[in-house]
Amino acid sequence: MKKIISVITAATLASIPLCSCGTAPAQPDTPLSSEPETVSTVSGQETGTGTQTPAGEETTIYDNETVRGGIQTFTTELFSSCYENKKGENALLSPFSVYTALAMLSNGAKGQTLDEITTVLCGKPTDPSQINAPLRSFMQSINEGEILSEANALFAIKRDDVVISDAFKTTVQNDYFAEIFCEPYDDKTADKINSWVNDKTKKMIPQIVSPESITPQTAAVLLNALAFEGEWEEEYTDDQVWDQTFRNYDASEVSTPFLHTDSECAYLENDDVTGFVRYYKPDSTGRRFGFAAMLPKDENAIDETIAKLEGETLPELINYSEYCGVTTAIPKFSFDDEYKLPDTLKDMGITSVFDRNLSDLSGLGETNDGTNLYVSDVIHKTHIELDEKGTKAAAATAVIIEKNDAMIAEPEHKEVILDRPFIFAIYDFENQIPVFIGTVCTL
C-alpha cells in the first residue's frame, strides 16, 4: 500500500452582514481549475491587526523556538482535551493543521479576539506577524522535501454586503503561500472547496464541508492541507508479520496482525511510558520523519497518561532517547475520526470569536451594516492506516465563520510490544513538531 499521511485544515469563514469578495478591483469568477487570484505585496500596508508597518521598517518577530514551543503545547492540550470526551476510543488529530488555520485566521482578528487566539497559539497576546514568519519558515522547510507537503487556500465568497480585506489576502498569500479563489455562492460552492481539499490530501479527505455548511452568510473558507507520503526505512518482510493478541481498552481481546522487529532503534522512556521510534525513508532533506510510539507502563493508565502529556513530553522523550537493541511489535490498524472543536477551543481560551456579538474579525473583512463576522463551527476529520509498508493518514479542519444575522552507552536490550492501548505520533524531527498525534485503544 502506498503510504500517504495527509492532513488538511480548513477554516471556513462566513459573515454577519454578508461579505462580497471586496469592492476593490472586482474579482472574476475563479473556477477551481483556474489560476488563483494573485495579491501583490505593498510596503507599509495595513496588517491584520490594523497597525501600520512603515515601508522599510523591520518588525521584531518571534524566533522559531518560541513558535515551535507554542505548537508543541497546543498539540498536547488539544489532543488531551479532545480525548477527554471520548475515553476508550481511538483518536487522531493533526494539531499542527488546526494551529496553522487558526494562525491564518488571527491575521483577520483584532482586540480581545486577537489576544485570545494568539495567547492560545503562542502563550501570550502578540501581533500575528510574530507567528507568521516562523510558520512561513516551517512551511518552506516542509515543502523542500518530497515526503511532506503543505498547501493553503482562501476561498472568498462573493457578496454584496461583505468586503474581504486585500491586506488579509496579501498576508495569507505571502506568509502562508495560500492560493486565493473568489467564488459565487451557489449549490456548487461546497463541491469546489471539497475538490481542493480532496486533491491536496491525496483523496484521503473527500469532504470537509457539507453543502449545508456553506450558507448565504458564508464569507470565506480558509484551508490548510498537509500530505505525507513515507515508507518505512526498513520495510517489514512477510516473516515479520504474524497475528498476536491485542487487549482492548475494555479488557476484551482480539487477534490481529502485528509488525515485529528485533533490531537497534531509538528507545524512549520516562516515568510514565516506554516507547520507540521507527523512521521513514529519508528524502532529499534527510532522515527527518518517524513514527514515535509510547506505551504506558501501567497497563490500565492510558487515560491518565494522555491527561499528563505536556508540550515538552515528546521532544524530551526524543532528545533523551537511547539507541539500542529493541524488540518491537506494532499492530496494523486503520480508523477514521471526527471532532467538533468549538467547545474544546473555548475551554483552551478562545471564546469571543465564537460569539456573534463579541467577535472582532474586522481585519478579515468589513460588512456594510457594521455587524460582526464570527466563527460558527470548527470541524476536524482524520483518517489513518498503518501496515508493513508504511503509513497513510489524513486530517481536515474546517473553521466556519458566519455573519451575525443572528546519548549512546552499552544499553541492555529493550522490548516494547504495543499489545494494549498506546499513544503514537508522526514526528518531524527537523522542526521538532508532531504532525499527527493519536491513540489506539481498540482493534
Kinemage of the C-alpha trace (Angstrom):
@kinemage 1
@onewidth
@group {chain A} dominant
@subgroup {mainchain}
@vectorlist {calphas} color= white
{ca met a 1} P 0.000 0.000 0.000
{ca lys a 2} L 1.271 3.443 -0.817
{ca lys a 3} L 1.997 5.388 2.346
{ca ile a 4} L 0.456 8.799 2.495
{ca ile a 5} L -0.165 10.880 5.520
{ca ser a 6} L -2.316 13.776 4.527
{ca val a 7} L -3.716 16.441 6.787
{ca ile a 8} L -5.997 19.260 5.909
{ca thr a 9} L -7.147 22.139 7.931
{ca ala a 10} L -9.949 24.201 6.602
{ca ala a 11} L -11.010 27.400 8.209
{ca thr a 12} L -14.409 28.145 6.804
{ca leu a 13} L -15.385 31.743 7.236
{ca ala a 14} L -18.828 33.190 6.928
{ca ser a 15} L -20.072 36.643 7.824
{ca ile a 16} L -22.756 38.540 9.629
{ca pro a 17} L -23.550 41.242 7.142
{ca leu a 18} L -22.699 39.081 4.172
{ca cys a 19} L -19.301 39.622 2.587
{ca ser a 20} L -18.502 40.235 -1.002
{ca cys a 21} L -15.033 39.465 -2.245
{ca gly a 22} L -14.370 43.153 -1.993
{ca thr a 23} L -15.120 46.436 -3.564
{ca ala a 24} L -11.504 46.679 -4.524
{ca pro a 25} L -10.959 45.617 -8.132
{ca ala a 26} L -13.825 43.290 -9.000
{ca gln a 27} L -12.737 39.652 -8.967
{ca pro a 28} L -13.664 37.474 -11.933
{ca asp a 29} L -15.279 34.135 -11.283
{ca thr a 30} L -12.471 31.735 -10.499
{ca pro a 31} L -13.294 28.081 -11.140
{ca leu a 32} L -11.272 25.590 -9.120
{ca ser a 33} L -9.380 24.621 -12.243
{ca ser a 34} L -8.411 28.250 -12.892
{ca glu a 35} L -5.296 30.006 -11.703
{ca pro a 36} L -5.901 31.507 -8.256
{ca glu a 37} L -6.009 35.248 -7.743
{ca thr a 38} L -2.701 36.986 -7.056
{ca val a 39} L -2.489 39.748 -4.476
{ca ser a 40} L 0.572 41.963 -4.658
{ca thr a 41} L 2.662 42.868 -1.637
{ca val a 42} L 2.602 46.545 -0.702
{ca ser a 43} L 5.210 48.178 1.520
{ca gly a 44} L 3.683 49.860 4.531
{ca gln a 45} L 0.380 48.015 4.113
{ca glu a 46} L -2.120 47.598 6.932
{ca thr a 47} L -1.604 44.388 8.864
{ca gly a 48} L -4.359 42.096 10.136
{ca thr a 49} L -4.229 43.847 13.490
{ca gly a 50} L -4.872 47.224 11.970
{ca thr a 51} L -1.397 48.534 12.755
{ca gln a 52} L 0.657 50.314 10.117
{ca thr a 53} L 4.113 48.993 9.301
{ca pro a 54} L 6.213 51.774 7.755
{ca ala a 55} L 7.840 50.852 4.477
{ca gly a 56} L 11.364 49.571 5.006
{ca glu a 57} L 10.965 49.185 8.768
{ca glu a 58} L 11.646 45.716 10.137
{ca thr a 59} L 9.162 44.153 12.532
{ca thr a 60} L 10.507 42.228 15.504
{ca ile a 61} L 9.337 38.626 15.231
{ca tyr a 62} L 9.367 35.612 17.471
{ca asp a 63} L 12.194 33.218 16.860
{ca asn a 64} L 11.285 29.769 15.603
{ca glu a 65} L 11.867 28.261 19.049
{ca thr a 66} L 9.058 30.324 20.616
{ca val a 67} L 6.502 29.343 17.995
{ca arg a 68} L 7.779 25.756 17.998
{ca gly a 69} L 7.101 25.646 21.737
{ca gly a 70} L 3.637 27.078 21.138
{ca ile a 71} L 2.896 24.331 18.613
{ca gln a 72} L 4.169 21.649 20.988
{ca thr a 73} L 1.991 22.926 23.840
{ca phe a 74} L -1.040 23.371 21.580
{ca thr a 75} L -0.564 19.797 20.319
{ca thr a 76} L -0.828 18.118 23.712
{ca glu a 77} L -3.520 20.452 25.060
{ca leu a 78} L -5.776 19.925 22.054
{ca phe a 79} L -5.162 16.179 21.964
{ca ser a 80} L -5.749 15.566 25.670
{ca ser a 81} L -8.824 17.825 25.671
{ca cys a 82} L -10.366 16.028 22.700
{ca tyr a 83} L -9.587 12.603 24.135
{ca glu a 84} L -11.258 13.553 27.416
{ca asn a 85} L -14.624 13.395 25.648
{ca lys a 86} L -14.037 10.018 24.029
{ca lys a 87} L -12.076 7.936 26.507
{ca gly a 88} L -11.507 4.384 25.393
{ca glu a 89} L -11.935 5.186 21.704
{ca asn a 90} L -9.267 5.518 19.052
{ca ala a 91} L -8.284 9.133 18.447
{ca leu a 92} L -6.269 11.006 15.833
{ca leu a 93} L -5.707 14.715 15.297
{ca ser a 94} L -3.315 16.982 13.457
{ca pro a 95} L -2.971 19.887 15.894
{ca phe a 96} L -0.365 21.419 13.571
{ca ser a 97} L -3.027 21.692 10.877
{ca val a 98} L -5.509 23.281 13.284
{ca tyr a 99} L -2.772 25.593 14.580
{ca thr a 100} L -1.950 26.788 11.064
{ca ala a 101} L -5.603 27.505 10.256
{ca leu a 102} L -6.023 29.490 13.470
{ca ala a 103} L -2.777 31.347 12.806
{ca met a 104} L -4.067 32.403 9.395
{ca leu a 105} L -7.360 33.419 10.985
{ca ser a 106} L -5.558 35.522 13.600
{ca asn a 107} L -4.434 37.870 10.836
{ca gly a 108} L -8.059 38.930 10.481
{ca ala a 109} L -8.701 39.322 14.217
{ca lys a 110} L -8.424 42.419 16.403
{ca gly a 111} L -8.778 43.374 20.053
{ca gln a 112} L -9.855 40.706 22.530
{ca thr a 113} L -10.468 38.197 19.738
{ca leu a 114} L -6.884 38.539 18.532
{ca asp a 115} L -5.451 38.358 22.060
{ca glu a 116} L -7.338 35.141 22.830
{ca ile a 117} L -6.276 33.385 19.624
{ca thr a 118} L -2.602 34.360 19.842
{ca thr a 119} L -2.410 33.573 23.576
{ca val a 120} L -3.558 30.015 22.849
{ca leu a 121} L -1.179 29.760 19.892
{ca cys a 122} L 1.909 31.319 21.447
{ca gly a 123} L 1.450 31.768 25.187
{ca lys a 124} L 0.726 35.498 25.229
{ca pro a 125} L -1.045 38.192 23.163
{ca thr a 126} L 1.006 39.196 20.145
{ca asp a 127} L 0.778 40.628 16.667
{ca pro a 128} L 0.136 37.816 14.151
{ca ser a 129} L 3.240 38.805 12.179
{ca gln a 130} L 5.305 37.414 15.057
{ca ile a 131} L 3.771 33.999 14.392
{ca asn a 132} L 3.547 34.244 10.606
{ca ala a 133} L 7.296 34.417 9.996
{ca pro a 134} L 8.250 31.242 11.905
{ca leu a 135} L 5.315 29.358 10.366
{ca arg a 136} L 6.440 30.531 6.937
{ca ser a 137} L 9.891 29.155 7.746
{ca phe a 138} L 8.438 25.824 8.872
{ca met a 139} L 6.327 25.576 5.710
{ca gln a 140} L 9.298 26.312 3.487
{ca ser a 141} L 11.236 23.598 5.293
{ca ile a 142} L 8.341 21.145 4.889
{ca asn a 143} L 7.953 21.791 1.174
{ca glu a 144} L 11.679 21.444 0.454
{ca gly a 145} L 11.353 17.691 0.746
{ca glu a 146} L 9.276 15.062 -1.013
{ca ile a 147} L 7.701 13.275 1.957
{ca leu a 148} L 5.549 16.009 3.477
{ca ser a 149} L 3.908 18.870 1.603
{ca glu a 150} L 1.660 21.669 2.784
{ca ala a 151} L -0.876 23.815 0.932
{ca asn a 152} L -3.166 26.648 1.996
{ca ala a 153} L -6.039 28.416 0.298
{ca leu a 154} L -8.559 31.181 0.826
{ca phe a 155} L -11.937 30.761 -0.847
{ca ala a 156} L -13.641 34.168 -0.748
{ca ile a 157} L -17.395 34.051 -1.368
{ca lys a 158} L -18.680 36.916 -3.490
{ca arg a 159} L -21.166 39.037 -1.552
{ca asp a 160} L -22.633 42.491 -1.963
{ca asp a 161} L -22.521 43.222 1.759
{ca val a 162} L -19.037 41.978 2.758
{ca val a 163} L -15.611 43.078 1.542
{ca ile a 164} L -12.672 40.743 2.212
{ca ser a 165} L -9.591 42.783 3.110
{ca asp a 166} L -6.853 42.977 0.470
{ca ala a 167} L -4.315 43.213 3.316
{ca phe a 168} L -5.615 39.925 4.734
{ca lys a 169} L -5.439 38.255 1.323
{ca thr a 170} L -1.892 39.538 0.831
{ca thr a 171} L -0.800 38.209 4.236
{ca val a 172} L -2.138 34.681 3.773
{ca gln a 173} L -0.740 34.572 0.259
{ca asn a 174} L 2.737 35.852 1.142
{ca asp a 175} L 3.199 34.287 4.597
{ca tyr a 176} L 1.192 31.069 4.085
{ca phe a 177} L 1.610 30.637 0.307
{ca ala a 178} L -2.181 30.467 0.075
{ca glu a 179} L -3.977 30.121 -3.221
{ca ile a 180} L -6.789 32.663 -3.393
{ca phe a 181} L -10.091 31.926 -5.116
{ca cys a 182} L -13.192 34.089 -5.460
{ca glu a 183} L -16.373 32.078 -5.838
{ca pro a 184} L -20.056 32.941 -6.131
{ca tyr a 185} L -22.420 31.471 -3.572
{ca asp a 186} L -24.332 28.658 -5.259
{ca asp a 187} L -25.024 24.945 -4.939
{ca lys a 188} L -21.531 24.112 -6.250
{ca thr a 189} L -19.514 26.208 -3.779
{ca ala a 190} L -19.072 23.373 -1.280
{ca asp a 191} L -18.110 20.992 -4.095
{ca lys a 192} L -15.320 23.325 -5.234
{ca ile a 193} L -13.973 23.622 -1.699
{ca asn a 194} L -14.136 19.869 -1.190
{ca ser a 195} L -12.473 19.260 -4.562
{ca trp a 196} L -9.483 21.367 -3.493
{ca val a 197} L -9.277 19.525 -0.191
{ca asn a 198} L -9.623 16.120 -1.838
{ca asp a 199} L -6.803 16.922 -4.239
{ca lys a 200} L -4.406 18.336 -1.636
{ca thr a 201} L -4.973 15.431 0.759
{ca lys a 202} L -4.389 12.737 -1.881
{ca lys a 203} L -8.109 11.839 -1.827
{ca met a 204} L -7.960 10.927 1.856
{ca ile a 205} L -10.407 13.663 2.890
{ca pro a 206} L -13.028 13.822 0.135
{ca gln a 207} L -15.279 16.197 2.054
{ca ile a 208} L -14.536 18.843 4.679
{ca val a 209} L -17.690 20.950 4.340
{ca ser a 210} L -21.222 19.779 3.664
{ca pro a 211} L -23.500 21.731 1.309
{ca glu a 212} L -25.371 22.872 4.423
{ca ser a 213} L -22.131 24.304 5.864
{ca ile a 214} L -21.921 26.942 3.132
{ca thr a 215} L -24.843 29.291 3.696
{ca pro a 216} L -25.914 32.716 2.452
{ca gln a 217} L -23.984 34.056 5.459
{ca thr a 218} L -20.667 32.451 4.475
{ca ala a 219} L -17.930 34.957 3.651
{ca ala a 220} L -14.821 32.854 3.114
{ca val a 221} L -13.179 29.484 3.693
{ca leu a 222} L -9.566 29.186 4.849
{ca leu a 223} L -7.984 25.834 4.020
{ca asn a 224} L -4.777 24.158 5.137
{ca ala a 225} L -3.706 20.799 3.728
{ca leu a 226} L -0.787 18.557 4.626
{ca ala a 227} L 0.130 15.483 2.604
{ca phe a 228} L 2.656 12.978 3.937
{ca glu a 229} L 3.929 10.081 1.877
{ca gly a 230} L 6.535 7.902 3.518
{ca glu a 231} L 7.748 4.335 3.507
{ca trp a 232} L 9.425 2.613 6.427
{ca glu a 233} L 13.178 2.996 6.275
{ca glu a 234} L 13.288 -0.736 6.946
{ca glu a 235} L 10.239 -2.301 5.362
{ca tyr a 236} L 8.707 -5.296 7.116
{ca thr a 237} L 9.030 -8.628 5.359
{ca asp a 238} L 6.336 -11.302 5.304
{ca asp a 239} L 8.077 -13.321 8.010
{ca gln a 240} L 7.913 -10.295 10.341
{ca val a 241} L 4.110 -10.149 10.217
{ca trp a 242} L 2.027 -12.535 12.290
{ca asp a 243} L -1.069 -12.469 14.442
{ca gln a 244} L -0.874 -11.589 18.107
{ca thr a 245} L -3.377 -10.694 20.805
{ca phe a 246} L -4.258 -7.038 21.429
{ca arg a 247} L -6.022 -6.261 24.712
{ca asn a 248} L -8.607 -3.556 24.103
{ca tyr a 249} L -9.493 -0.687 26.436
{ca asp a 250} L -12.450 -2.668 27.823
{ca ala a 251} L -10.137 -5.662 28.529
{ca ser a 252} L -11.587 -7.726 25.674
{ca glu a 253} L -9.016 -9.371 23.430
{ca val a 254} L -8.670 -9.649 19.672
{ca ser a 255} L -6.176 -11.469 17.477
{ca thr a 256} L -4.766 -9.143 14.813
{ca pro a 257} L -1.677 -8.889 12.559
{ca phe a 258} L 1.395 -7.294 14.186
{ca leu a 259} L 4.592 -5.979 12.618
{ca his a 260} L 7.602 -7.368 14.503
{ca thr a 261} L 11.218 -6.233 14.638
{ca asp a 262} L 14.235 -7.076 16.778
{ca ser a 263} L 16.878 -4.513 15.896
{ca glu a 264} L 18.533 -1.299 17.012
{ca cys a 265} L 16.389 1.812 17.119
{ca ala a 266} L 15.663 4.856 19.308
{ca tyr a 267} L 14.261 3.649 22.633
{ca leu a 268} L 12.061 6.078 24.594
{ca glu a 269} L 11.418 6.021 28.337
{ca asn a 270} L 10.322 8.296 31.176
{ca asp a 271} L 8.459 7.708 34.438
{ca asp a 272} L 5.173 7.011 32.650
{ca val a 273} L 5.924 5.325 29.321
{ca thr a 274} L 8.295 3.221 27.287
{ca gly a 275} L 8.405 3.524 23.540
{ca phe a 276} L 10.405 3.614 20.338
{ca val a 277} L 10.803 5.405 17.023
{ca arg a 278} L 10.526 3.760 13.618
{ca tyr a 279} L 11.885 6.031 10.898
{ca tyr a 280} L 10.611 6.628 7.405
{ca lys a 281} L 12.916 6.581 4.401
{ca pro a 282} L 14.848 9.845 4.041
{ca asp a 283} L 14.193 12.222 1.186
{ca ser a 284} L 16.371 14.993 -0.237
{ca thr a 285} L 16.173 16.855 3.097
{ca gly a 286} L 17.467 13.859 5.043
{ca arg a 287} L 16.082 11.463 7.609
{ca arg a 288} L 13.551 13.647 9.400
{ca phe a 289} L 10.260 11.798 9.881
{ca gly a 290} L 9.485 8.961 12.251
{ca phe a 291} L 6.654 7.099 13.955
{ca ala a 292} L 7.003 7.514 17.724
{ca ala a 293} L 5.065 5.036 19.867
{ca met a 294} L 4.503 5.386 23.618
{ca leu a 295} L 3.186 2.555 25.792
{ca pro a 296} L 2.036 3.405 29.345
{ca lys a 297} L 3.992 1.475 31.981
{ca asp a 298} L 0.771 0.976 33.907
{ca glu a 299} L -1.360 -1.360 31.819
{ca asn a 300} L -4.570 0.489 32.710
{ca ala a 301} L -3.275 4.063 32.590
{ca ile a 302} L -3.883 5.218 29.005
{ca asp a 303} L -6.363 7.903 30.199
{ca glu a 304} L -4.050 9.223 32.914
{ca thr a 305} L -1.025 9.150 30.598
{ca ile a 306} L -2.762 11.209 27.922
{ca ala a 307} L -4.013 13.668 30.540
{ca lys a 308} L -0.441 14.190 31.797
{ca leu a 309} L 1.013 14.956 28.357
{ca glu a 310} L 2.697 18.351 28.143
{ca gly a 311} L 4.221 20.261 25.255
{ca glu a 312} L 7.751 19.162 26.101
{ca thr a 313} L 6.883 15.492 26.769
{ca leu a 314} L 7.527 14.139 23.286
{ca pro a 315} L 10.527 16.381 22.453
{ca glu a 316} L 12.168 15.386 25.741
{ca leu a 317} L 11.487 11.705 25.083
{ca ile a 318} L 13.074 12.074 21.652
{ca asn a 319} L 16.034 14.166 22.807
{ca tyr a 320} L 16.885 11.761 25.624
{ca ser a 321} L 16.255 8.591 23.651
{ca glu a 322} L 18.669 5.708 23.817
{ca tyr a 323} L 19.816 3.951 20.651
{ca cys a 324} L 19.904 0.259 21.422
{ca gly a 325} L 18.501 -3.108 20.510
{ca val a 326} L 14.718 -3.142 20.919
{ca thr a 327} L 12.138 -5.842 20.299
{ca thr a 328} L 9.054 -4.088 18.968
{ca ala a 329} L 5.600 -5.041 17.735
{ca ile a 330} L 3.106 -2.656 16.127
{ca pro a 331} L -0.425 -3.756 15.273
{ca lys a 332} L -1.644 -2.966 11.781
{ca phe a 333} L -4.532 -0.548 12.191
{ca ser a 334} L -6.766 1.920 10.413
{ca phe a 335} L -9.563 4.192 11.567
{ca asp a 336} L -11.372 7.456 10.932
{ca asp a 337} L -12.062 10.176 13.478
{ca glu a 338} L -14.058 13.404 13.648
{ca tyr a 339} L -14.379 16.289 16.105
{ca lys a 340} L -16.437 19.397 16.688
{ca leu a 341} L -13.872 21.760 18.217
{ca pro a 342} L -15.654 24.960 19.373
{ca asp a 343} L -16.206 23.807 22.961
{ca thr a 344} L -12.644 22.481 23.208
{ca leu a 345} L -11.169 25.712 21.871
{ca lys a 346} L -13.362 27.726 24.234
{ca asp a 347} L -12.019 25.684 27.155
{ca met a 348} L -8.497 26.442 25.922
{ca gly a 349} L -9.246 30.180 25.970
{ca ile a 350} L -10.555 31.117 22.505
{ca thr a 351} L -14.072 32.338 23.263
{ca ser a 352} L -15.014 35.694 21.743
{ca val a 353} L -14.508 34.609 18.126
{ca phe a 354} L -17.434 32.192 18.604
{ca asp a 355} L -19.711 34.946 19.978
{ca arg a 356} L -21.620 36.758 17.253
{ca asn a 357} L -21.765 39.898 19.374
{ca leu a 358} L -18.185 39.935 20.720
{ca ser a 359} L -16.192 38.566 17.783
{ca asp a 360} L -13.872 41.032 16.044
{ca leu a 361} L -12.705 39.760 12.669
{ca ser a 362} L -12.728 43.232 11.127
{ca gly a 363} L -9.183 42.667 9.852
{ca leu a 364} L -10.504 39.853 7.668
{ca gly a 365} L -13.338 41.812 6.099
{ca glu a 366} L -15.938 44.518 6.553
{ca thr a 367} L -19.722 44.299 6.425
{ca asn a 368} L -21.898 47.026 5.000
{ca asp a 369} L -24.063 47.290 8.115
{ca gly a 370} L -21.301 47.096 10.718
{ca thr a 371} L -22.290 43.673 12.044
{ca asn a 372} L -19.691 41.106 13.057
{ca leu a 373} L -18.048 38.147 11.415
{ca tyr a 374} L -17.787 35.202 13.823
{ca val a 375} L -16.822 31.509 13.862
{ca ser a 376} L -19.886 29.279 13.965
{ca asp a 377} L -18.140 25.900 13.957
{ca val a 378} L -14.770 24.149 13.776
{ca ile a 379} L -14.774 20.636 12.338
{ca his a 380} L -11.779 18.295 12.314
{ca lys a 381} L -11.685 14.996 10.420
{ca thr a 382} L -8.890 12.439 10.271
{ca his a 383} L -8.002 9.066 8.790
{ca ile a 384} L -5.020 6.755 9.284
{ca glu a 385} L -3.785 3.388 8.041
{ca leu a 386} L -0.573 1.696 9.150
{ca asp a 387} L 0.794 -1.507 7.593
{ca glu a 388} L 4.066 -3.253 6.768
{ca lys a 389} L 4.958 -0.787 4.008
{ca gly a 390} L 4.352 2.474 5.841
{ca thr a 391} L 1.705 4.907 6.993
{ca lys a 392} L -1.186 6.611 5.273
{ca ala a 393} L -3.146 9.296 7.099
{ca ala a 394} L -5.164 12.433 6.570
{ca ala a 395} L -6.705 15.189 8.649
{ca ala a 396} L -9.033 18.066 7.845
{ca thr a 397} L -10.179 21.049 9.858
{ca ala a 398} L -12.982 23.422 8.882
{ca val a 399} L -13.405 26.711 10.729
{ca ile a 400} L -16.761 28.107 9.659
{ca ile a 401} L -17.266 31.843 10.068
{ca glu a 402} L -20.638 33.448 9.649
{ca lys a 403} L -22.101 36.898 9.553
{ca asn a 404} L -24.102 37.905 12.589
{ca asp a 405} L -27.662 37.919 11.347
{ca ala a 406} L -28.220 36.222 14.115
{ca met a 407} P 23.225 9.571 24.390
{ca ile a 408} L 24.849 6.133 23.494
{ca ala a 409} L 26.166 3.715 26.154
{ca glu a 410} L 26.191 -0.060 26.108
{ca pro a 411} L 22.452 -0.404 26.678
{ca glu a 412} L 20.572 -3.504 27.617
{ca his a 413} L 18.155 -4.886 25.072
{ca lys a 414} L 14.665 -3.352 25.384
{ca glu a 415} L 11.189 -4.541 24.496
{ca val a 416} L 8.068 -2.544 23.632
{ca ile a 417} L 5.098 -4.591 22.443
{ca leu a 418} L 2.114 -2.431 21.565
{ca asp a 419} L -0.424 -5.095 22.521
{ca arg a 420} L -2.684 -2.807 24.561
{ca pro a 421} L -3.772 0.852 24.313
{ca phe a 422} L -0.879 3.098 23.296
{ca ile a 423} L -0.118 6.627 22.088
{ca phe a 424} L 1.578 7.422 18.802
{ca ala a 425} L 2.790 10.402 16.804
{ca ile a 426} L 4.145 11.110 13.337
{ca tyr a 427} L 7.075 13.363 14.205
{ca asp a 428} L 9.020 15.925 12.186
{ca phe a 429} L 12.485 15.627 13.735
{ca glu a 430} L 13.906 18.644 11.908
{ca asn a 431} L 11.266 21.074 13.182
{ca gln a 432} L 10.591 19.031 16.363
{ca ile a 433} L 6.855 19.178 15.696
{ca pro a 434} L 4.331 16.328 15.966
{ca val a 435} L 2.482 16.406 12.631
{ca phe a 436} L -0.065 13.854 13.892
{ca ile a 437} L -0.804 12.548 17.369
{ca gly a 438} L -3.196 9.767 18.317
{ca thr a 439} L -4.003 6.746 20.404
{ca val a 440} L -5.093 3.198 19.631
{ca cys a 441} L -7.397 1.818 22.319
{ca thr a 442} L -9.438 -0.768 20.422
{ca leu a 443} L -8.849 -3.008 17.418
